[in-house]
Amino acid sequence: MHDINTEPEDIQSLESNTMGQHEKKFAPRFPIRWRWIMLVGITVTAAIGVLFFIILDIERSAWLESQAAQAELQVDRLTDELKLPMLSGSSTETDLVVQSFLEKVPSVMGVLLKYSDGRTKVYEDVADESKMAPMLTASKDVKRLPLKQLWYSKTVIYAQTSMGTIGVRFSEQAWEKIAGQLVKKILSAALIVVLLSTVMVYWVAGRMSQRLEMLADGARHVAKGDFHVQLPVRGNDEISDAISQFNVMVRELAHKQELRDVFGRYLNPKLVSDVFESGDVKVENHRQEVSVLFADMVQFTSFSESTETEAVVAVLNSHFEVFHRVIAYYGGHVDKYIGDAVMAVFNHPVGDEDHVRHAAKAGLAIAQACEKLGFIREDGQAISFRIGLNCGQAIAGNIGAAKRMEYTVIGDAVNVASRMGGLGEGGDVVMSRETFNKLGDGFVFHAIGQSEMKGVSQQVEVGTVEVSSKHVRRNIEHVVEFAFNLDLPTDVRQIAGDA
C-alpha cells in the first residue's frame, strides 16, 4: 500500500539531496587517472634527472682518470725531448720539438714554456699567459693545475739541473662528445620509460577509476532509495574490499527498510522512523490538543457469530484498508485497531493546524466509503460503521510495561470520542457542539440532544455532522475515489485539492 502522506522533512531532504547532486554534477572534475599520470610522470622525470646527473658525474670522473693517465705519458715524453734543446739553449730546436709534439698529439691545445730565468714562451692556445705563468712551479712529477681547464705541468730536469717548467693544456672536446652521446641515450631511454609508464598508469588508473565510478554510481542509486544495487566484486585490493563492504551495507539497508515497512504496519510510524534513524526513542510525555476519531462496526457481534472467521477478517481488512488511506490522506494516524473498531488521531504525532476539520472530513469519507464497499450481511443489512469524533486535550506518551510499550494518546478527549460513536446510527459522524464550532465553513450540525459523558462534569450537546458545501463534498468524493484506487499516488492532494 502506498503511503499517501509526504512528510515536509522528507521533501526538504529530497530537495537538499537533489541540490547537492546538481552541485556535484556541475563541479569541475579532475579524473583520478590524470592525477596518477601527472604524479608518476613527475616522479619518473625527477628520478631520471637525478640518475642523469649521477651517471654524468661518474662518467666524467672516469674520463678524467683516463685523461690524467694519458696526460702523464704525454707530458713525460715532452719533457724528455726538451732536455737537450733546452740544455744547449737552442730555441730553434726547442720550437721544433714542441711543434712536433703539437702535431702528433691532437688533444693538446697549447704549451707554455717557462725558463728558469723567468722567461716564457707560448705555443698555440694557452689563454691568459700572465695568469698561467705564475702557476707553473717546479715539480719533478706530472701534476694537474687547479684550473677548470685541463692543464698539466712538469719541470724539465737534466743532471739535477732545472732548466724550466712546461705547462700543457689538453682539450675537453672528447668529453663534450662523450657527454653529448650520453645525453642523447639517456633522453631516449627517459622518453621510452615515460611513455611506457604513462600508458601503464593510464590503464591501471583507468581500471581503478572505473570501479570507483561504479561505486559512486551505486551510492547515488542508494541515496535515491534503491536498495537493490549489488556491484560486481573484481580483484583483491582495497577497492574490491570497499565494493564488497558497500554490497554488505546495501543489503543491511534493504533489510532495515523491510523491517521498517513491517514494523510501520503495526507501530507508530514516527517511532519506527526514530528507532531506525537514531537507534533509540526519546519521546517526552506531554499534553496537547488532538482530534480523536473512532469508527466501529454496527452489530459486529451478530455478524461475527453468523459468518465464517475468514470472511469476518476479510471484511474488516477491506474496510480498514480504505479507512487507513482516507485517514492518512487527511494527515491523521491510525493509532490502533481494537477488534472491529479503528482509532485515529489527528495532530499527533505529526502537527496539523486544521486537524479538527481534517478529522471531520475523514469521518464523512469513511461513512461514504462504507456505502461504496457495499458489503451485505446474511440478514440482508448493509455493513456500516458508527463514527465518533472529539477534540480536546490528551496525554501523549509511552504507555505500557518495560518490555512492551505503546506510544499513544490517553485522556478524557479519547474516552469522549469513543462514546460519541455509540450515540449515532450507522454512517453517522457524531461530535459535540464545541468540536463542531472548530470545523469552519462547509458543514451543518444536526443536534441530537444533551448527553452525559463519563468523566465530564456537565452535559454535552451532541449531534451529527453533514456537508453543506459543494467544494467540501467534491473533495471528500475525490478522496474516497482515490482510496479505492490501487495505484494511489503518494500525494493525492495535488490532484484532488483540499478545502
KAZICOR-V83718 format. One record per residue. N is the residue number from 0. D_FIRST is the distance of its C-alpha to the first C-alpha in Angstrom with 1 decimal. Layout:
N:D_FIRST + N:D_FIRST
This chain:
0:0.0 + 1:3.8 + 2:6.6 + 3:9.0 + 4:11.9 + 5:14.1 + 6:16.7 + 7:20.3 + 8:21.1 + 9:18.5 + 10:19.9 + 11:23.4 + 12:22.7 + 13:21.4 + 14:24.4 + 15:26.8 + 16:25.6 + 17:26.0 + 18:29.4 + 19:30.4 + 20:29.5 + 21:31.6 + 22:34.4 + 23:34.5 + 24:34.3 + 25:37.3 + 26:39.2 + 27:42.3 + 28:42.0 + 29:44.9 + 30:43.8 + 31:44.6 + 32:46.7 + 33:49.1 + 34:49.3 + 35:50.3 + 36:52.8 + 37:54.4 + 38:54.6 + 39:56.1 + 40:58.3 + 41:59.7 + 42:60.2 + 43:61.9 + 44:64.1 + 45:65.1 + 46:65.9 + 47:68.0 + 48:69.8 + 49:70.7 + 50:71.8 + 51:73.8 + 52:75.9 + 53:76.4 + 54:77.6 + 55:79.7 + 56:81.4 + 57:82.1 + 58:83.5 + 59:85.7 + 60:87.0 + 61:87.9 + 62:89.6 + 63:91.6 + 64:92.8 + 65:93.9 + 66:95.5 + 67:97.4 + 68:98.9 + 69:100.1 + 70:101.3 + 71:103.4 + 72:105.1 + 73:105.8 + 74:107.1 + 75:109.3 + 76:110.8 + 77:111.5 + 78:113.2 + 79:115.4 + 80:116.4 + 81:117.3 + 82:119.6 + 83:122.8 + 84:122.3 + 85:121.5 + 86:124.4 + 87:126.9 + 88:125.5 + 89:125.0 + 90:122.3 + 91:122.5 + 92:121.8 + 93:119.0 + 94:117.4 + 95:117.8 + 96:116.1 + 97:113.2 + 98:112.8 + 99:112.9 + 100:110.2 + 101:108.0 + 102:108.4 + 103:107.7 + 104:104.6 + 105:102.2 + 106:99.7 + 107:102.3 + 108:102.0 + 109:105.1 + 110:107.8 + 111:109.3 + 112:112.7 + 113:114.0 + 114:117.6 + 115:119.1 + 116:120.9 + 117:117.6 + 118:117.9 + 119:114.8 + 120:114.3 + 121:111.1 + 122:110.2 + 123:107.2 + 124:104.1 + 125:104.2 + 126:102.2 + 127:103.8 + 128:107.2 + 129:108.0 + 130:104.8 + 131:105.2 + 132:108.9 + 133:108.5 + 134:105.8 + 135:108.2 + 136:109.6 + 137:111.7 + 138:109.9 + 139:111.2 + 140:107.9 + 141:105.4 + 142:102.8 + 143:100.0 + 144:100.3 + 145:97.4 + 146:96.3 + 147:93.2 + 148:95.4 + 149:96.9 + 150:100.4 + 151:102.5 + 152:106.1 + 153:109.1 + 154:112.7 + 155:115.5 + 156:117.9 + 157:121.2 + 158:123.4 + 159:121.6 + 160:122.2 + 161:119.3 + 162:119.8 + 163:116.5 + 164:112.7 + 165:110.6 + 166:106.9 + 167:104.9 + 168:101.7 + 169:99.3 + 170:96.7 + 171:92.9 + 172:92.2 + 173:91.5 + 174:88.8 + 175:87.3 + 176:87.1 + 177:85.6 + 178:83.0 + 179:82.1 + 180:81.5 + 181:79.5 + 182:77.3 + 183:76.6 + 184:75.6 + 185:73.4 + 186:71.7 + 187:71.1 + 188:69.7 + 189:67.6 + 190:66.2 + 191:65.3 + 192:63.7 + 193:61.6 + 194:60.5 + 195:59.5 + 196:57.7 + 197:55.9 + 198:54.7 + 199:53.7 + 200:51.9 + 201:50.1 + 202:48.9 + 203:48.0 + 204:46.4 + 205:44.5 + 206:43.0 + 207:42.1 + 208:40.6 + 209:38.6 + 210:36.9 + 211:36.5 + 212:35.0 + 213:32.6 + 214:31.7 + 215:31.3 + 216:29.1 + 217:26.9 + 218:26.7 + 219:25.7 + 220:22.7 + 221:21.8 + 222:22.3 + 223:19.7 + 224:17.1 + 225:17.8 + 226:18.6 + 227:19.5 + 228:22.9 + 229:25.9 + 230:29.4 + 231:32.5 + 232:35.0 + 233:38.6 + 234:41.8 + 235:42.9 + 236:43.1 + 237:41.4 + 238:39.0 + 239:37.8 + 240:37.4 + 241:35.3 + 242:33.1 + 243:32.8 + 244:31.8 + 245:29.3 + 246:27.6 + 247:27.7 + 248:26.2 + 249:23.3 + 250:22.6 + 251:22.8 + 252:20.4 + 253:17.9 + 254:18.5 + 255:18.3 + 256:14.9 + 257:13.6 + 258:15.4 + 259:14.0 + 260:10.4 + 261:11.8 + 262:14.0 + 263:11.7 + 264:10.1 + 265:13.8 + 266:15.7 + 267:16.2 + 268:14.3 + 269:17.6 + 270:19.5 + 271:17.2 + 272:17.6 + 273:21.3 + 274:21.8 + 275:20.4 + 276:22.2 + 277:25.5 + 278:25.6 + 279:26.7 + 280:25.8 + 281:28.4 + 282:27.5 + 283:30.4 + 284:30.8 + 285:31.5 + 286:31.8 + 287:30.0 + 288:29.3 + 289:26.0 + 290:24.7 + 291:23.5 + 292:21.8 + 293:22.1 + 294:20.9 + 295:22.4 + 296:23.1 + 297:26.6 + 298:28.8 + 299:26.2 + 300:29.1 + 301:30.7 + 302:27.4 + 303:26.6 + 304:30.2 + 305:30.4 + 306:27.1 + 307:26.1 + 308:24.0 + 309:21.3 + 310:21.2 + 311:21.1 + 312:18.1 + 313:16.3 + 314:17.4 + 315:16.4 + 316:12.8 + 317:12.5 + 318:14.0 + 319:12.2 + 320:8.7 + 321:10.4 + 322:12.5 + 323:9.9 + 324:8.7 + 325:12.5 + 326:13.6 + 327:11.5 + 328:12.8 + 329:16.2 + 330:16.2 + 331:16.2 + 332:15.0 + 333:14.4 + 334:17.5 + 335:17.6 + 336:17.3 + 337:21.0 + 338:21.4 + 339:20.8 + 340:20.3 + 341:17.8 + 342:19.3 + 343:17.9 + 344:19.9 + 345:20.5 + 346:22.5 + 347:21.5 + 348:20.6 + 349:20.0 + 350:23.1 + 351:23.2 + 352:26.6 + 353:25.5 + 354:23.6 + 355:25.7 + 356:25.1 + 357:21.4 + 358:21.3 + 359:23.5 + 360:21.4 + 361:18.3 + 362:20.7 + 363:22.0 + 364:18.6 + 365:17.7 + 366:21.1 + 367:20.6 + 368:17.3 + 369:19.1 + 370:21.8 + 371:19.5 + 372:17.9 + 373:21.6 + 374:21.7 + 375:25.4 + 376:27.0 + 377:29.9 + 378:32.3 + 379:31.2 + 380:29.6 + 381:26.2 + 382:23.7 + 383:23.5 + 384:22.7 + 385:25.2 + 386:24.0 + 387:26.0 + 388:25.9 + 389:28.2 + 390:28.8 + 391:31.1 + 392:31.8 + 393:29.9 + 394:30.2 + 395:27.2 + 396:27.7 + 397:27.3 + 398:28.2 + 399:29.1 + 400:31.1 + 401:31.7 + 402:29.7 + 403:26.7 + 404:25.9 + 405:23.4 + 406:23.0 + 407:23.1 + 408:25.4 + 409:28.4 + 410:31.4 + 411:33.0 + 412:30.4 + 413:27.7 + 414:30.3 + 415:31.3 + 416:27.8 + 417:27.4 + 418:30.7 + 419:30.1 + 420:27.8 + 421:30.6 + 422:32.9 + 423:31.2 + 424:30.4 + 425:27.2 + 426:25.3 + 427:27.5 + 428:26.4 + 429:29.2 + 430:30.3 + 431:33.6 + 432:35.8 + 433:35.6 + 434:31.8 + 435:32.1 + 436:34.7 + 437:32.1 + 438:29.7 + 439:31.8 + 440:32.6 + 441:30.8 + 442:30.9 + 443:33.6 + 444:34.5 + 445:36.0 + 446:37.9 + 447:37.9 + 448:40.6 + 449:41.3 + 450:39.6 + 451:40.4 + 452:37.7 + 453:38.2 + 454:38.5 + 455:39.4 + 456:43.2 + 457:43.4 + 458:42.1 + 459:39.0 + 460:38.9 + 461:35.6 + 462:34.4 + 463:31.6 + 464:30.0 + 465:29.5 + 466:28.8 + 467:32.0 + 468:30.7 + 469:29.6 + 470:27.7 + 471:25.7 + 472:25.3 + 473:24.0 + 474:21.5 + 475:20.2 + 476:20.2 + 477:18.2 + 478:15.5 + 479:15.4 + 480:15.4 + 481:12.4 + 482:10.5 + 483:11.3 + 484:10.4 + 485:7.7 + 486:8.6 + 487:8.3 + 488:10.3 + 489:10.0 + 490:13.1 + 491:13.8 + 492:16.9 + 493:18.6 + 494:18.5 + 495:18.9 + 496:21.2 + 497:21.8 + 498:25.0
